[in-house]
Amino acid sequence: MILRINGNIKPYYVQTLLMIFFPGAKFPEDEEETPDTVVASVDMTEDGGYVSAEVTLRQGEKKAFAATRASLDGDADKKRKIAVGEAFMKAGGDFTSVTAPWGILTGVRPAKVASELMRGGCDAKTAAETISREYFVSPVKSSLAVSVAEAEARIITDEIRRECSVYIGIPFCPTRCSYCSFVSHSMDSAIKLMPQYVEALCRELEIIGKMVKETQTSIDTIYFGGGTPTSISASDLRTIMECVEKNFDLSAIREYSVEAGRPDTITEEKLRVIKELGADRISVNPQTLNDDVLRVIGRKHSGSDAIKAFELARKIGFDNINTDLIAGLPTESAESFRNTLDKITELSPESITVHTLTIKRSADLFKNGSANSNNPAAEMVDYSIEKLMNCGYLPYYMYRQKNTVDNLENVGYAKSGFESFYNIFIMDETQTILGAGCAASTKLVYPNGLINRIHNYKFPYEYISSFDKLMEKKTEAEKCLRILKNK
């Protein structure tokens, strides 16, 4: 794609607008124009306190044009963006017939926009109307953003900002799903490193635990993620969780989650270890209950296996279970997704997270991206909003990603009182999160709003061999905890 800009607007912002209508578009500076090349032109002029924006999209003989004019009163930079955005909504819609449910709301969490409006004095209805009017967001999506913002406001307090959470990474999976972009390693290749990995992870947990105790910091939540934490043996899982119990005060934490994840890794022995050692929330994540779709994405379990894993967790005594689904998986129909969601709601988990398929470069599915051009993800997501809210699940956290099918969203829904604190903290960037393990990230949130990240090594052998070097970076975490404690 060729992009030509004339005016006071940042190219990156224009590129994000274009990718709403042309997912995965590239903008090489030296591209030569051919009859198949899409050419986007933006022209902006300012005079007398007004900004005018013109957008032209052209491909061969096909062409779309739109123009807008707006006052520069108030936040001039915001007004410029909105003017260009409005022109793109008109021209892009005419050119591609794509309807953008999130309008020009790119590069920012929708709930954050809603929160700022409500902190500024808007009630929920006015905030939703403002988001729809200023950012051209559909009423359904703007209401969703406001609902999430309201849920966050009920949970986030000043005290929470002085506390911290702990993330523990288990970056192993039995196999890699075709859509997956997370750092994960096959158990077949990682098994020989497992004893060293568990030892290094426990050492890091001891270091973090000492840091927390010496700074008298309260631990709010603990979260085991991955990968798939239950892909390791029950014995290794016990070793790690006993290390957590030894090095952290679990008596006052509000949430202890283990993302059990894939049903083919969940056993009664592992669930009993998790329950015995203090975790009170788990995830069972089938993504779909359609066996044909599970085979396409590289899963080695069936839909019935997922239901059995869920029922086993209930039998053992877990009363806070989350289930993850993905809208828009390859070959999944809207009817198939509805059937999955209907069956999951019959199981009545305490929370259900509906992700939309995101095709990342590091995922095996990326090379087949064109096969998803007629993906009914939007219909699936619309159904999930209506179905889950009618069943008593309310949205409490949400995020959006690049390269998501139809520019849609990922939303966590929960029954009242079962919202995941950790999910809110990680999305809202409210609280310092101390990461342990391969590919884990430590996020330091300072009182002045500054955020600093310390990334652990991505690969197990690197994490093990360079452990001492990595721990030198963690001294910054102790400094942050002391600042938060004395705030």
Secondary structure, 3 states (H helix, E strand, C coil): CEEEEECCCCHHHHHHHHHHHCCCCCCCCCCCCCCCCCEEEEEEEEECCEEEEEEEEEECCEEEEEEEEEECCCCHHHHHHHHHHHHHHHHHHHHHCCCCCCCCCCCCCHHHHHHHHHHCCCCHHHHHHHHHHHHCCCHHHHHHHHHHHHHHHHHCCHHHHHCEEEEEEECEECCCCCCCCCCCEEHHHHHHHHHHHHHHHHHHHHHHHHHHHHCCCCEEEEEEEECCHHHCCHHHHHHHHHHHHHHCCCCCCCEEEEEEECHHHCCHHHHHHHHHCCCCEEEECCECCCHHHHHHCCCCCCHHHHHHHHHHHHHHCCCCEEEEEEECCCCCCHHHHHHHHHHHHHHCCCEEEEEECECCCCCHHHHHHHHHCCCCHHHHHHHHHHHHHHCCCEEEEEECCCCEHHHCCEEEEECCCCCCHHHHHHHHCCCEEEEECCCCEEEEECCCCCEEEEECCCCHHHHHHCHHHHHHHCHHHHHHHHHHHCC
